């Protein structure tokens, strides 16, 4: 009696397996060519269940600059090189403006999309409101620049207190950057001993680590299994604990603002968003018939996103910049010579000064190109039926631009694998913008914190280079310029000496 039951079960398994293969094969015919996917896991085995910029770039030598990679049952079009990425991010930006919502986000983040993973009208409204709030809170005005200069002064003092002893620059830089971002978002500064500050940092690092880990790919490939395991993971995985904690801290701040805030005179992002929520409370639907996305859950997620991106990018970029200055002391000397000659020691550094400091500006741009911190950018999705290099692409298709491949494209950069500020200078030493510089992405989904990040990086870097000569600790002959592999590329921990000039 058992034999027929087993036979039926095996037959059903074979049927579903063959149907899955047939569906996958039919889908492949409508997509750019790529490696043959396996059932269930797709091509995840080929990439070690992790998406690394170098792996995706190497695969382009076999499959071309545009190919399809299957992440489990989901096909993703991978783009390599400036021409392919430019077509999506710049030339046809509106066609690829949507974002797929990661499964883990729906499962563990209360179905809040924030700004990063919202699409359509909801995204446009969230972005418009965020940019307006940033302007109202001082972005592009002297008040914010004064705050950054204040934090730059605190950072110089922190290095000065070390008296030339070896120091890991990450923590003092992070505190200074955080104390530019936090007052804008949460209305408060933090001290190095503040428990809330450490909770924010742990949550930021946990999110960063998870998005570049094996767990994310497994979560997306096997969503039903991972949803079943979610209660266990939330309690046992440290990353999940800290991811929840950063949002709990933001919720605590929101509750404090509800009790003490003044929507008529907003002090920070939370006050501004609460005021908008109050305004929107009578509007159930937008004029386009879709929810505008102004909810408290979205506010919490937006703040968490802005804090993580706003703290991490300038901090990691400045750590890379100092590392390159130590590895290339002759470039450090040229920066300092330009600062001394053009500005002098008593000049109050302003962001506008970048226009008269071409070599310094070139060094900072080359830092971001060479380190390519956000190596894979953020995944995109077709918002409507379109074409890509003549191939028809259906609405809802996921597209992955490899920004690292743009920054290392030999057709765009003279020495892509070498740190070379000359990439951003003309023959007369004038600074030149390069279209293939995509550190903040491009098009309609360009990073909305780009201007703030550029301000922070320039003012902190020039303040430090004017105050100190950075060098390797005694006995250390080499510091690695290889990044820690992950979604965000950051240097391995290192120590340097800040010698007062």
C-alpha positions as CSV (number, residue, x, y, z in Angstrom):
1,X,0.0,0.0,0.0
2,X,2.9,2.3,0.8
3,X,4.6,1.8,-2.6
4,X,1.9,3.5,-4.7
5,X,1.9,6.5,-2.3
6,X,5.7,6.8,-2.6
7,X,5.4,6.5,-6.3
8,X,2.8,9.3,-6.5
9,X,4.9,11.6,-4.3
10,X,8.0,11.0,-6.4
11,X,5.9,11.6,-9.5
12,X,4.6,14.9,-8.2
13,X,8.1,16.0,-7.2
14,X,9.4,15.2,-10.7
15,X,6.4,17.0,-12.3
16,X,7.0,20.2,-10.2
17,X,10.7,20.0,-10.8
18,X,10.3,19.7,-14.6
19,X,7.6,22.4,-14.6
20,X,10.0,24.7,-12.7
21,X,12.8,24.0,-15.2
22,X,10.4,24.7,-18.2
23,X,9.2,28.0,-16.7
24,X,12.8,29.0,-16.0
25,X,13.9,28.1,-19.5
26,X,11.0,30.1,-21.0
27,X,11.9,33.1,-18.9
28,X,15.6,32.9,-19.9
29,X,14.6,33.3,-23.6
30,X,13.3,36.8,-22.8
31,X,16.3,37.9,-20.9
32,X,20.0,38.7,-21.7
33,X,22.2,35.5,-21.8
34,X,23.9,34.4,-18.7
35,X,25.1,31.3,-16.8
36,X,22.7,28.3,-16.7
37,X,20.8,28.4,-13.4
38,X,20.2,25.4,-11.2
39,X,16.8,24.6,-9.9
40,X,15.9,26.2,-6.5
41,X,19.2,28.1,-6.0
42,X,19.7,29.5,-9.5
43,X,23.3,30.8,-9.8
44,X,23.8,31.5,-6.1
45,X,26.2,28.5,-5.9
46,X,28.4,30.1,-8.6
47,X,28.8,33.3,-6.6
48,X,29.2,31.6,-3.2
49,X,25.7,32.8,-2.2
50,X,27.2,36.4,-2.0
51,X,27.3,39.1,-4.6
52,X,30.7,40.6,-4.8
53,X,31.7,43.4,-7.2
54,X,34.8,41.6,-8.4
55,X,32.9,38.3,-9.0
56,X,30.3,40.1,-11.1
57,X,33.0,41.9,-13.0
58,X,34.9,38.7,-13.8
59,X,31.7,37.0,-15.1
60,X,31.4,39.9,-17.6
61,X,34.5,38.5,-19.4
62,X,32.5,35.4,-20.2
63,X,28.9,36.7,-20.6
64,X,29.4,40.3,-21.7
65,X,28.7,43.6,-19.9
66,X,24.9,42.8,-19.6
67,X,24.0,39.3,-18.4
68,X,21.3,37.6,-16.3
69,X,22.0,36.0,-12.9
70,X,19.4,34.0,-11.1
71,X,19.2,34.6,-7.4
72,X,17.2,31.6,-6.4
73,X,14.1,31.8,-8.6
74,X,14.5,35.5,-9.3
75,X,16.3,36.7,-12.4
76,X,18.5,39.8,-12.1
77,X,20.1,41.7,-15.0
78,X,23.7,42.6,-14.0
79,X,25.3,45.6,-15.7
80,X,29.0,46.1,-16.0
81,X,31.0,49.0,-17.4
82,X,30.1,52.7,-17.9
83,X,28.2,52.3,-21.1
84,X,25.8,49.7,-19.8
85,X,25.3,51.4,-16.4
86,X,24.9,54.8,-18.0
87,X,22.1,53.6,-20.2
88,X,20.1,52.5,-17.1
89,X,21.0,55.2,-14.5
90,X,21.3,58.2,-16.8
91,X,19.9,57.8,-20.3
92,X,16.7,55.9,-19.3
93,X,16.6,56.8,-15.6
94,X,12.8,57.0,-15.3
95,X,12.4,53.6,-16.9
96,X,14.4,52.0,-14.1
97,X,13.4,54.2,-11.2
98,X,11.5,51.6,-9.1
99,X,12.9,49.4,-6.3
100,X,12.1,45.8,-5.6
101,X,11.2,45.4,-1.9
102,X,13.5,42.8,-0.2
103,X,11.6,40.0,1.4
104,X,13.4,40.5,4.8
105,X,12.3,44.1,4.8
106,X,8.6,43.1,4.6
107,X,9.1,40.4,7.3
108,X,11.2,42.2,9.9
109,X,10.8,45.9,9.3
110,X,7.0,46.3,9.7
111,X,6.5,46.6,5.9
112,X,7.9,50.1,6.0
113,X,9.8,51.0,2.8
114,X,11.2,54.4,3.9
115,X,12.8,56.2,1.1
116,X,15.4,53.7,-0.2
117,X,12.9,50.9,-1.1
118,X,9.8,52.9,-2.0
119,X,8.7,53.4,-5.6
120,X,6.4,55.4,-7.8
121,X,4.3,58.2,-6.2
122,X,5.1,57.1,-2.7
123,X,8.9,57.4,-3.4
124,X,8.4,60.8,-5.1
125,X,6.5,62.2,-2.2
126,X,9.0,60.8,0.4
127,X,11.9,62.2,-1.5
128,X,10.3,65.6,-2.1
129,X,9.5,66.0,1.6
130,X,13.0,64.8,2.7
131,X,14.8,67.3,0.4
132,X,12.5,70.1,1.6
133,X,13.1,69.2,5.2
134,X,16.9,69.1,4.6
135,X,16.8,72.6,3.1
136,X,14.7,73.9,6.0
137,X,17.2,72.4,8.4
138,X,20.2,74.2,6.8
139,X,21.4,72.1,3.9
140,X,23.2,74.5,1.5
141,X,23.2,77.2,4.1
142,X,25.9,78.7,6.3
143,X,24.3,77.3,9.5
144,X,25.0,73.7,8.6
145,X,28.4,74.5,7.3
146,X,29.2,76.2,10.7
147,X,28.0,73.0,12.4
148,X,30.3,70.8,10.3
149,X,33.3,73.2,11.0
150,X,32.5,72.9,14.7
151,X,32.7,69.1,14.4
152,X,35.9,69.4,12.3
153,X,37.4,71.4,15.2
154,X,36.3,68.7,17.7
155,X,37.9,66.0,15.5
156,X,41.2,68.0,15.2
157,X,41.2,68.2,19.0
158,X,40.5,64.5,19.4
159,X,43.6,63.7,17.2
160,X,45.6,66.4,19.0
161,X,45.0,64.7,22.4
162,X,46.7,61.5,21.1
163,X,50.0,63.4,20.8
164,X,51.2,61.6,17.8
165,X,50.5,58.1,19.2
166,X,49.0,55.4,16.9
167,X,45.3,55.7,16.7
168,X,42.5,54.0,14.8
169,X,40.8,57.0,13.0
170,X,37.4,55.3,12.6
171,X,35.8,56.0,16.0
172,X,36.7,59.7,16.3
173,X,35.7,60.3,12.7
174,X,32.4,58.5,13.2
175,X,31.6,60.5,16.3
176,X,32.2,63.8,14.4
177,X,30.1,62.7,11.4
178,X,27.4,61.4,13.6
179,X,27.2,64.7,15.4
180,X,26.5,66.4,12.1
181,X,23.8,63.9,11.1
182,X,22.1,63.3,14.5
183,X,21.1,66.9,15.2
184,X,19.4,67.1,11.8
185,X,17.5,63.9,12.2
186,X,17.0,63.4,16.0
187,X,17.7,66.9,17.4
188,X,20.6,65.9,19.6
189,X,24.4,65.4,19.7
190,X,26.0,62.4,21.3
191,X,29.1,61.9,23.4
192,X,31.4,59.0,23.0
193,X,30.2,57.5,26.2
194,X,26.5,57.8,25.4
195,X,24.7,54.5,25.3
196,X,22.3,55.7,22.6
197,X,25.2,56.5,20.4
198,X,26.6,53.0,20.7
199,X,23.2,51.5,20.0
200,X,22.9,53.6,16.8
201,X,26.4,52.5,15.7
202,X,25.7,48.8,16.4
203,X,22.5,49.0,14.5
204,X,24.2,50.7,11.6
205,X,27.0,48.2,11.5
206,X,24.5,45.3,11.8
207,X,22.4,46.5,8.9
208,X,25.5,47.1,6.8
209,X,26.9,43.6,7.6
210,X,23.5,41.9,7.0
211,X,23.0,43.5,3.6
212,X,26.4,42.2,2.4
213,X,26.1,38.8,4.0
214,X,25.2,35.2,3.0
215,X,22.0,35.6,5.1
216,X,20.4,38.2,2.8
217,X,20.9,36.0,-0.3
218,X,19.5,33.0,1.5
219,X,16.6,35.1,2.8
220,X,15.7,36.3,-0.7
221,X,16.2,32.8,-2.3
222,X,14.1,30.9,0.3
223,X,11.6,33.5,1.7
224,X,9.0,31.0,3.0
225,X,11.6,29.0,5.0
226,X,13.3,32.2,6.3
227,X,9.9,33.6,7.4
228,X,9.2,30.4,9.3
229,X,12.6,30.7,11.0
230,X,12.3,34.5,11.6
231,X,11.2,34.3,15.3
232,X,14.3,32.2,16.0
233,X,16.6,34.5,14.0
234,X,15.3,37.6,15.6
235,X,16.3,36.2,19.0
236,X,19.5,34.5,18.1
237,X,21.2,36.5,15.4
238,X,23.0,39.5,16.7
239,X,22.5,41.3,13.5
240,X,18.8,41.1,13.7
241,X,18.8,42.2,17.4
242,X,20.8,45.4,16.5
243,X,18.7,46.0,13.3
244,X,15.6,46.1,15.5
245,X,17.4,48.1,18.2
246,X,18.3,51.0,16.0
247,X,14.6,51.4,15.0
248,X,13.6,51.0,18.7
249,X,15.9,53.9,19.5
250,X,14.4,56.1,16.7
251,X,10.9,55.2,18.0
252,X,11.9,56.4,21.5
253,X,13.1,59.7,20.1
254,X,9.8,60.0,18.1
255,X,7.8,59.6,21.3
256,X,9.9,62.2,23.1
257,X,9.3,64.6,20.2
258,X,5.5,64.0,20.4
259,X,5.6,65.1,24.0
260,X,8.0,68.1,23.7
261,X,8.0,69.0,20.0
262,X,6.6,72.0,18.2
263,X,5.3,71.1,14.7
264,X,4.8,74.9,14.0
265,X,8.6,75.4,14.5
266,X,10.3,72.1,13.7
267,X,13.8,71.6,15.2
268,X,14.7,68.5,13.3
269,X,13.6,65.8,10.8
270,X,11.3,64.1,13.4
271,X,9.4,67.4,14.1
272,X,9.1,68.1,10.4
273,X,7.8,64.6,9.6
274,X,5.3,64.7,12.5
275,X,4.0,68.0,11.2
276,X,3.5,66.4,7.8
277,X,1.7,63.4,9.3
278,X,-0.7,65.8,11.1
279,X,-1.3,67.6,7.8
280,X,-1.8,64.3,5.9
281,X,-4.1,62.8,8.6
282,X,-7.2,64.0,6.8
283,X,-6.1,62.8,3.4
284,X,-6.6,59.1,3.0
285,X,-5.7,58.8,-0.6
286,X,-3.5,60.9,-2.9
287,X,-4.7,62.5,-6.1
288,X,-3.2,59.5,-8.1
289,X,-5.3,57.1,-6.0
290,X,-2.3,55.5,-4.1
291,X,-1.2,55.9,-0.6
292,X,1.4,58.7,-0.3
293,X,3.5,56.8,2.2
294,X,3.4,59.3,5.1
295,X,3.2,56.9,8.0
296,X,5.0,56.8,11.3
297,X,6.5,53.4,10.4
298,X,7.9,55.0,7.2
299,X,9.2,57.9,9.2
300,X,11.1,55.5,11.5
301,X,12.5,53.6,8.5
302,X,13.5,56.8,6.6
303,X,15.4,58.1,9.7
304,X,17.2,54.8,10.1
305,X,18.2,54.8,6.4
306,X,19.3,58.4,6.5
307,X,21.3,57.9,9.7
308,X,23.1,54.7,8.4
309,X,23.9,56.1,5.0
310,X,24.7,59.6,6.3
311,X,27.1,58.3,8.9
312,X,28.7,55.5,7.1
313,X,29.6,57.0,3.7
314,X,31.5,60.1,4.9
315,X,33.2,58.1,7.7
316,X,34.4,55.3,5.5
317,X,35.4,57.7,2.7
318,X,37.5,59.8,5.2
319,X,39.1,56.7,6.6
320,X,40.0,55.7,3.0
321,X,41.3,59.2,2.3
322,X,43.6,59.1,5.4
323,X,44.8,55.6,4.5
324,X,45.7,56.8,1.0
325,X,47.5,59.8,2.4
326,X,49.7,57.5,4.5
327,X,50.4,55.1,1.7
328,X,51.1,57.9,-0.7
329,X,53.0,60.6,1.4
330,X,54.0,62.6,-1.8
331,X,50.3,63.1,-2.5
332,X,49.6,64.2,1.1
333,X,52.5,66.7,0.8
334,X,50.9,68.2,-2.4
335,X,47.5,68.6,-0.7
336,X,49.1,70.4,2.2
337,X,51.2,72.6,-0.1
338,X,48.0,73.6,-1.9
339,X,46.2,74.3,1.4
340,X,49.1,76.4,2.7
341,X,49.6,78.3,-0.5
342,X,46.0,79.0,-1.4
343,X,44.3,79.3,2.0
344,X,47.1,79.8,4.6
345,X,46.8,78.9,8.2
346,X,44.2,81.4,9.4
347,X,41.6,81.1,6.6
348,X,38.2,79.7,7.7
349,X,37.7,76.8,5.4
350,X,34.4,76.9,3.4
351,X,32.9,74.3,1.1
352,X,33.2,76.9,-1.7
353,X,37.0,76.7,-1.3
354,X,36.9,73.4,-3.2
355,X,36.8,75.5,-6.4
356,X,40.2,77.0,-5.7
357,X,41.7,73.7,-4.5
358,X,41.8,71.6,-7.6
359,X,44.3,69.0,-6.5
360,X,42.6,68.6,-3.1
361,X,39.3,68.1,-4.8
362,X,40.9,65.6,-7.2
363,X,42.3,63.6,-4.3
364,X,38.9,63.4,-2.6
365,X,37.2,62.3,-5.9
366,X,39.9,59.7,-6.6
367,X,39.5,58.4,-3.0
368,X,35.8,57.8,-3.7
369,X,36.5,56.3,-7.1
370,X,39.3,54.0,-6.0
371,X,37.6,52.8,-2.8
372,X,34.2,52.6,-4.6
373,X,32.5,52.3,-1.2
374,X,29.0,51.6,-2.4
375,X,30.4,49.1,-4.9
376,X,27.1,47.6,-6.0
377,X,24.9,50.6,-5.5
378,X,21.2,49.9,-4.8
379,X,19.2,47.5,-6.9
380,X,16.8,48.9,-9.4
381,X,13.6,47.6,-11.1
382,X,11.9,48.5,-14.3
383,X,9.0,50.9,-13.7
384,X,7.6,50.2,-17.2
385,X,8.2,48.1,-20.3
386,X,11.4,49.4,-22.0
387,X,14.5,48.3,-23.9
388,X,18.1,47.8,-22.8
389,X,20.7,47.9,-25.7
390,X,17.9,46.8,-28.0
391,X,16.6,44.0,-25.8
392,X,12.9,44.3,-24.6
393,X,12.8,44.5,-20.8
394,X,9.5,43.9,-19.0
395,X,8.1,46.0,-16.2
396,X,9.1,44.5,-12.9
397,X,12.5,43.1,-14.1
398,X,15.2,43.6,-11.5
399,X,18.4,45.4,-12.7
400,X,21.7,45.5,-10.8
401,X,24.3,48.2,-11.8
402,X,27.8,47.2,-10.7
403,X,29.2,50.7,-9.8
404,X,32.6,49.2,-9.0
405,X,32.9,48.1,-12.7
406,X,32.3,51.8,-13.8
407,X,35.0,53.1,-11.5
408,X,37.4,50.5,-12.8
409,X,36.4,50.6,-16.4
410,X,39.7,50.8,-18.5
411,X,37.9,52.6,-21.2
412,X,37.1,55.5,-18.9
413,X,40.2,55.7,-16.6
414,X,43.8,55.8,-17.6
415,X,45.1,53.7,-14.6
416,X,41.9,52.2,-13.1
417,X,43.7,50.0,-10.6
418,X,46.0,52.7,-9.3
419,X,45.3,55.6,-7.0
420,X,45.8,58.5,-9.3
421,X,44.3,62.0,-8.7
422,X,45.3,62.9,-12.2
423,X,42.1,61.2,-13.3
424,X,40.3,64.4,-12.3
425,X,42.8,67.0,-13.5
426,X,43.3,68.4,-17.0
427,X,46.8,69.0,-18.5
428,X,46.8,72.5,-16.8
429,X,46.0,71.1,-13.4
430,X,42.4,72.3,-13.3
431,X,39.8,70.0,-11.8
432,X,37.4,68.3,-14.2
433,X,34.2,66.4,-13.5
434,X,34.0,62.9,-14.9
435,X,30.7,61.4,-16.0
436,X,31.9,58.0,-15.1
437,X,32.3,59.1,-11.4
438,X,29.2,57.5,-9.9
439,X,30.1,57.4,-6.1
440,X,26.6,58.7,-5.3
441,X,24.9,56.8,-8.2
442,X,23.1,59.0,-10.9
443,X,19.8,59.9,-12.4
444,X,16.5,60.3,-10.6
445,X,17.6,57.9,-7.8
446,X,20.8,59.7,-7.1
447,X,21.7,59.7,-3.4
448,X,19.7,62.5,-1.8
449,X,22.4,63.0,0.8
450,X,25.1,63.6,-1.8
451,X,25.5,67.4,-1.1
452,X,25.7,66.8,2.7
453,X,28.2,64.0,2.3
454,X,30.4,66.1,0.0
455,X,30.3,69.0,2.5
456,X,31.3,66.8,5.5
457,X,34.1,65.0,3.6
458,X,35.7,68.2,2.2
459,X,35.6,70.2,5.4
460,X,36.8,67.4,7.7
461,X,39.5,66.3,5.3
462,X,40.9,69.8,4.7
463,X,40.8,70.6,8.5
464,X,42.8,67.4,9.3
465,X,45.3,67.8,6.5
466,X,46.0,71.4,7.5
467,X,46.5,70.5,11.1
468,X,48.5,67.2,10.9
469,X,50.9,65.2,8.9
470,X,49.7,61.6,8.9
471,X,52.2,58.7,8.9
472,X,52.4,55.0,9.7
473,X,53.3,54.0,13.2
474,X,56.9,53.3,14.0
475,X,57.8,49.8,12.8
476,X,54.9,49.5,10.4
477,X,56.1,49.4,6.8
478,X,52.9,48.7,4.9
479,X,49.1,49.2,5.3
480,X,46.8,47.2,3.1
481,X,44.6,49.0,0.6
482,X,42.5,46.0,0.0
483,X,38.9,46.4,1.2
484,X,36.9,44.1,3.4
485,X,34.6,42.4,1.0
486,X,30.9,43.2,1.5
487,X,28.0,45.3,0.2
488,X,30.0,48.3,1.5
489,X,33.7,48.4,0.9
490,X,35.7,49.6,3.8
491,X,39.4,49.3,4.7
492,X,40.7,46.8,7.2
493,X,41.2,48.3,10.6
494,X,44.4,50.3,10.7
495,X,46.3,52.8,12.9
496,X,48.1,56.0,12.0
497,X,49.9,58.7,13.7
498,X,48.7,62.3,13.5
499,X,51.8,64.6,13.9
500,X,50.9,68.3,14.5
501,X,52.3,70.5,11.7
